[in-house]
Amino acid sequence: MNLQEFRKYAHRFADWMADYYEKIEKYPVKSQVKPGEILSHLPDAPPQKGESTDQIFKDFNSLILPGMTHWQSPNYFAYFTANTSYPSVLAEMLTAAIAAQCMIWETSPAAAELEEKVMNWLKKMIGLPDCFEGVIQDTASTAFLVSLLTAREKYTGYSVNENGYSGNEKLRVYCSAETHSSIEKGVKIAGLGKNNIVKVEMDPALAIIPSRLREAIEKDLQNGLKPFCVVATLGTTGTLAIDPLHKIAVICDEYKLWLHVDAAFAGTALVLPENRWMTIGIDHVDSFVFNPHKWMFTNFDCSAYFVRDKEALIRTFEILPEYLKTKTRGEVNDYRDWGIQLGRRFRALKLWFVIRDYGVEGIAGKVDEHIELAKELAEKIKNTDGFVLFEPQHFNVICFRYQPDNTHSNEEINDLNQKLLQRLNESGKIYLTHTRINGLITLRMVIAQTYVEKRHVNKAWELIKEMADSLRI
Ligand SMILES: Cc1ncc(COP(=O)(O)O)c(C=O)c1O
C-alpha cells in the first residue's frame, strides 16, 4: 500500500465507521456463529504474495464481521460494558497513526505530561484526595497485580524483589466471595498462593461484614499468619454490591494493612457527588482503580490506577538498563517504572478527547441518565408478576429472576431462566448475561452503553416479558 492508497482507504474506512454506528442496531447484538465457523473459512497458510486492500476489506465484511459481537450496540446489556464514544474512536485513530511507544518521557514528552494531567483531572472528577497519584494501566487486573506487588514489597522491606520468597511470608489477603476473579489471579501470579486468600462473610446485600473481617484477621494472627492486604470492591461484578469502605478502612488502619479498592465499573458513578458515600474512608486507602474503558466512554483499554505511596510503587518496579538512562530522570514521570510492562501505548489521548468533548458535566449527565433508566426499569420489574428483582439494586445494574409461580423447585426455575437467557440472546435483538445469587440463576442487565436510550430499554423489557410468557416449565 502506498501513501496515496492509504489516504483513499482511510477516507473509505472513516465512512465505514460512521455507517457502522448508524446501522449498528441492524446486526445481531451477540454474534450468532458456531464454534470453529470463522476458523473454517480462513486459509491455513498465510498468503505468499500481498493481496489488495479491496479483497481484504471484502473478507473483513463477509468473514469477520459476522463473528463479532456488537459491544457498542445500544441493545447491549451484557457483562459490564466496554463502552466507547465518537471522540474516543477519533483519538484512537490518531494514536494508531502516530504509533508512538511511550515508555519514558523522552520517547514522547506529550504522552507523559498529558497522562499526568488527565489523571489529575480524573482524580478531581471522581473526588479522590490530592494525596493520590495516577497512572494509566491496561486493565483493572493489571492494576491489582501492581498494587499487590507494591504492597508485598513494602510489607517485606523490599526483600522479595531482592531475594525471592523465604518461604515464611504467609501473607494473607482478605476479600469477599463476590470479589472479582482477577484478585485470585493476582495473588497467584504474585506468588502468595491462592490458599492465602480469606473470603470474608457477606451480608444479604453481598457486601463484606466488617466484624467478620476483624475476626478473620484476629484468627490469622493467633495462628502465626501475616495479614497484609484487604480488597474492598465498590460495585461487584455479580450484583454491583458495595463493600462498606468506611468501616473496612478503620480496620485496615488499626492493623496496618494495605487497602486496595476495586471500583472497576462503578467508579465512574463517582462523577456524581451524591454517590461519594461509597468512598467515605478513602483517606485510608492505599490504591484505587476504576476503568474509564467500562463506563466512561473511553474505548478499551484504559484503566485508571491511583496510588498513595508513589515512591513505594516506583521502588517496586524500577529498572535502569543503560539504554534507558536519560538526563531528565527524576525531573519527569517515566511511566515504565509505574507498572509491569516497559512499552506503553499512548492511552491518555483518548481520555483527553473524551473529557474535553463531553466536559465533566456532559459525562456526569450521561452517567445520571443511565442510572435513571435502570431505576425506572427496576421499578417495573419489581411491579411485574412473575419477576423477582434482587435488592438492593445499585446504579445501572439490574439483577432479576423469572419465577412464574412458587410451585417449582429452584433447579426448575434455574433451568427456566437459563432457557430464557439463551432465547433472548439467540434472538440477536438484545444481549444480556447472568449471575448466580445464593445458588439461584439470575438474569443481569447493565444499562451503560454510550448511546442507549429509553426506547432501547423499554423494547428490551417488552421482549423479556414476551419471551418469558412463551416459556413453559
Ligand atoms: C469488579 C471488577 N474488577 C475487576 C475487573 C477486571 O477488569 P479488567 O478487564 O480491566 O481486568 C472486572 C471485570 O469486569 C470487574 O468487574
The ligand as a Gaussian input file, in Angstrom:
#p B3LYP/6-31G(d) Opt

LIG

0 1
 C      -15.235000      -5.541000      39.788000
 C      -14.247000      -5.896000      38.724000
 N      -12.941000      -5.791000      38.964000
 C      -12.003000      -6.093000      38.045000
 C      -12.371000      -6.488000      36.776000
 C      -11.298000      -6.803000      35.780000
 O      -11.312000      -5.830000      34.802000
 P      -10.228000      -5.807000      33.628000
 O      -10.867000      -6.487000      32.473000
 O       -9.991000      -4.337000      33.386000
 O       -9.033000      -6.511000      34.117000
 C      -13.712000      -6.611000      36.454000
 C      -14.131000      -7.032000      35.109000
 O      -15.261000      -6.976000      34.732000
 C      -14.670000      -6.317000      37.440000
 O      -15.984000      -6.450000      37.206000

